[in-house]
Structure formats: structure tokens, C-alpha cells
Amino acid sequence: MAAGDIIIKVRDLKKYFELKKGFLSFGKETPFVRAVDGVNLDLRSGEILGLVGESGCGKTTVGRLLTRLEDPTDGYVFFLGRDIALLEGQDVKVFRRNIQMVFQDPYESLNPRTTALQTIMEPLQNHNVGETAEERLEMVVQALEDAGLAPAKEYLNRFPHELSGGQRQRVSIARALVVKPRVIVADEPVSMLDVSIRAGVLNLMLDLRDKYGIPYLFITHDIAVARYISDRLAVMYLGKTVELGETDTVIFEPKHPYTQALLSAVPVPDPDAKHGRIQIKGEVPSAANVPLGCRFRPRCPKSFKDCGWQAADFIDWLEEENRLAGDAVLAGAVDGLEPGGFILQIRIKDAADAQAVIDSIRNLLEKSRGQNPIVEAVEAIDSTLTDRFIEMRCKSTKMSADELARELFALIESTVTYRETDHPMHDIISDMKQEGGRLTVSVGGGDQNVKVVEAFLEDYVRYHKRKNRPEFRGVKSISPDPSRRSVVVTCGDAKGPAAAVAKDVAKHVERCVADEKELSTHLFPVKTKGRKVRISIMGPEDNWTRLESVLRRQFSTEGGGSGANMVSKITVKRTKTTQKVVAVRFIKTEDPPLYDVGGGHMVACYLFRGGAPQTSTVVPLGR
């Protein structure tokens, strides 16, 4: 493999850990810790990629996902052209031989009851490497000497307690090297070592990279260590990559405010150097309650209106301005505040005037315009009817072979972006087409690529069938075309479960309402529970009537809309409680993607949308 070829490609990688719910949480949504939440990076042949960030940002979890010690919740990791989450059986064993891990603490990662010989011999036995015991012994000796423990025979029969900290870590490195892997993931390999021997271990790893061409993912919290050993640097914050580029570029020309703050905290060994530290406010948010929009926004000194302000921020701002108590209208009218993502619901006392509260908030925003970006992020303010909501009951759908093939085609097109030049399948899959119940995937190259595509499609369909697409049980066969230039997926009739249909309907609702400009800014977040979709909207009675009309036109049999076969019933539900509520809606913003600011320097920050620094634009506050 040529230097610079991509060995591991990670795209939108996510890992959520479920939190246990207490008895009082029965019936509520299950909370998750978003340990990794959309990581994108590539590991190239012969390079060392440094992964840095604060403790708890998800660095180690990324390493465990790359070695398949954890299974991803979403996203993919392509290793030499195959998605590792889809591998099963013998394929997993072959993969694990090719990617090894060096753990942070050699005191914990080495078995105290086994000698160095037994420790390093074990992976050879597990993977059936070597024909005889003598050949395996030679491999162990070579690995120890490569790891800097020479003569190796002096260390073969030593137990971990008979080795120093540096020697233990070298044994760990030898254990990773002995099976000749294609990639090594090193998780803070020098953080447990004395400063005096760190340089020796780092130099050893550089020498091994040069000797064998093995690329490393080097995980560390120490930017100085990362600069010394890494060719490229990726910076993580709260489960996401926020900056990625050549090491010197990231160190000397940091773009993301978080990277700038990290680097400003690094001590400079020059008493005359001017080194002002960038102050960032607050603590790192909980990974179980990640901020909407840009996750660094609550602490960022450069945030503006597009960064993802939400209801909880508006409450904090009102309290800071002392408006909840200082403003006569708000103080006398507000009965409670209910933040919910990009929607803040303000409960109004029975005797109070909701319109007076709306006018008071608008006046406050006008007076504060230009002083705080949260003011510009308010999209709409209006009252809402709390005694009703629209419920759509979805039904399981019978899918013909044609519909199933079309569904599979759409899913592959949306997740396997082979037309993009950096996708692992870009030079392998050349085109796809669907005719009736057959999906034909055209393959570029020779027979080897046909085998790659066939294996990939089998893995892909099996994975989605098992996880969240039971209708893919209708896939009858996946086989190469006789010409050996394509792979054909043959589908039969299937059944789509109602819960999966509900999620599709929720997305469809938001797309439908987006075309109705007056309604789109008043729509609450659409929620799903099982087969039901629940929709609420702010504004007067007319908005509810128009929303119901739009939904019936799109989803009811009478309306003849495109989603008529997905929904069995649309009803306006009434609740027992009626209370006047004012809703404040904020601009709905996604987490910023990685923008290329030049030369492969990637930054996840809306300040660099389009690759150039952006400025905040002031927009009028509308209803």
C-alpha cells in the first residue's frame, strides 16, 4: 500500500451509552451519554494521527470503536474498504489481527500471573500465527528487541512486577507488534510513565513507524506530546472533532476557539514571552445533555446568532437581566418556564394578558439588540393552544418487491455516498440503478472489486435487517452478474413495521410544513412514540386548522397525498388542562460540520462557513 493511502475512514461515528432509569422515570424517554457524537477523520498509511482533547471528550471511546471493542451506535468505520460494524464470525478475527491497541496503563493491561513470553505469545496462538513453537518463540524475541528490550532472553521469563514502568509499556508495544498489524491504536501510552523515560518510548514508536510503515492513532491529552509525535492533529470536544489538519498548522494557526483556548493554556518556557491565556466560561457540559447546535457555544467567546441558542439559554439571560422580577408585566404574569430544546414555553397566570407578555418580551429584545447574540436568534414569539395536539397513527405497510428495492436503493444512496471522492467505495462502486425488484450495483475494476462489493452488500443488508430495518428480510439474494461487472440484489415482498414508518412520517411532516412559511416558524419539534406521531404548533386557531389541512392533504386517503399509505388516522386530541402559554422559538441549528479552510485544515465552526471567516448578520425580529 502506497504512503498516504487511506487505511481507516471514519464518518459520522457515534456511540451512545444508555443510562439506567429510576422508578420515577418510568414511561419517559431513555437518557443517553453521547460519548462520541459525529466524529470524522481519516488515518493514512505510514502516518501518526494525534487525537487530543480534555478528559472525558471521547478520545478513548473512539479508539475502542476503531478496534471494535465497542460497537458503534451509528456512523461507520471503513477499514481497508469494509465497514467493521458489519463484520461477523471469522471476518472479525481477521480484522482484530490487523488492528492492535496499546493501552494507557501497563499495570492494568498486563496479566500479573503471566511472563513476558506468555503475554506476547498469546496473540500468536489466538490468531494461529507461526507453524511451530520455535517459530513463534523467534517472533516473540524479535518483537521484544523491536520494542527496545534487548537482549530479549533476559526478559522472556520476567513477570510484570519484575519490570519497570517503561519496560512494561515496551512489553505492551511488543504484544501489539508481534502479529504484524496494519494499524496500531495507542491510547495515552506515555501518560503513566515518568517524564524521564517518555521521550524514549515516543522515539521507539517513531522508529517502529519508520521501520514497518505502521500508522498510529495516537490518543493523548498532552498537546506537547502530540506535536512531537504526530503528523496530523485532530482536536475533540464533547464527543466531536472540532479541528483537524497538519500538526504545525493546527498548533501555529488554530482556527477553532476551543483549540485556541487549549493552546493558550500550554506553558511557555520563556519568562519574557507574552502569553495571554484565553478565558472560556463555565464547565464542560454533560455528555448526557449536549447543547443544541454548536456544543462549544455556551463557553465560546466568539459565539453569534447562528451557533444554536436554545430555551435554557434564554431563561439564563432573563435571570441575568433581572427581567423575571424587575419587569412589572413579566413578574406579575409568568407562572412558570418550560424549556424544551429550541422552544421555550412560558406559562401565563389565568388573570394575566398573554399579549402583554409577548409585547414585553419583544420590547426587551429590541432594547437589547446588538448587545447579545441570543437576541438575534429568536425566530418567533406567539401564544399557543395547550389544550390540544394533532396525533397521527401510523400503520405497518405491505411492501412489494419494487417498493423494497426502491427503499434499499434510497438508504444506500443516503448513507453510502460513493460518488464523493473521499468515500471508500468511490473507485469501486461506479453506479446503481433499480428496476422492479432488482437493484443493480455497477462495479469498477476487476473480479476482486466484485467480491468486495458483494461482501459489503451482504454485510450492509444483514446489519440493517438486524438493527432497525426488519423489512430487509425481503431481500432474497445478493450475487454477481454473470458478466462480473455488477452485483445484483433481488428483492421480494416485505412488511414495514409501524414504528419505523412513524419515524419516516415525522421527517415527512417537517418537510411538508417547511414549504408553508407561515407555519414552519411556528411548528414545535415533532415527536414519535411507537406508531404515533405527535405534532403541536404555536399561534392562533387558524394555524391549527391550516396544519391539519396540510397533514390531511399529504397523508390521508381522501387527500391522495404521497404518504397516504403510511397513516391510518389523523386526529386532533384534546387535553384536560387548559392554560395560556406564550412560546418563544429560536433558530433551529444543527451541529456545524467540518469546513475546509484551506490545505486540508478542517474546522467545525460556523465562523468559517464556506471556508472563510463569517460575520453575524442582524435580522428583524418577526412573529
Beta strands, then each sheet from edge to edge (+ up, - down):
strand 1: 6-18
strand 2: 32-44
strand 3: 48-52
strand 4: 74-79
strand 5: 82-83
strand 6: 99-102
strand 7: 183-187
strand 8: 216-219
strand 9: 232-237
strand 10: 240-246
strand 11: 334-340
strand 12: 343-348
strand 13: 378-384
strand 14: 388-394
strand 15: 397-399
strand 16: 429-435
strand 17: 438-443
strand 18: 475-480
strand 19: 486-491
strand 20: 494-496
strand 21: 527-529
strand 22: 532-535
strand 23: 567-574
strand 24: 581-586
strand 25: 595-596
strand 26: 602-603
sheet 1: 2+ 1- 4+ 5-
sheet 2: 6+ 7+ 8+ 3+ 9+ 10- 26+ 25-
sheet 3: 11+ 12- 24+ 13-
sheet 4: 21+ 22- 14+ 23-
sheet 5: 15+ 20-
sheet 6: 16+ 17- 19+ 18-
end
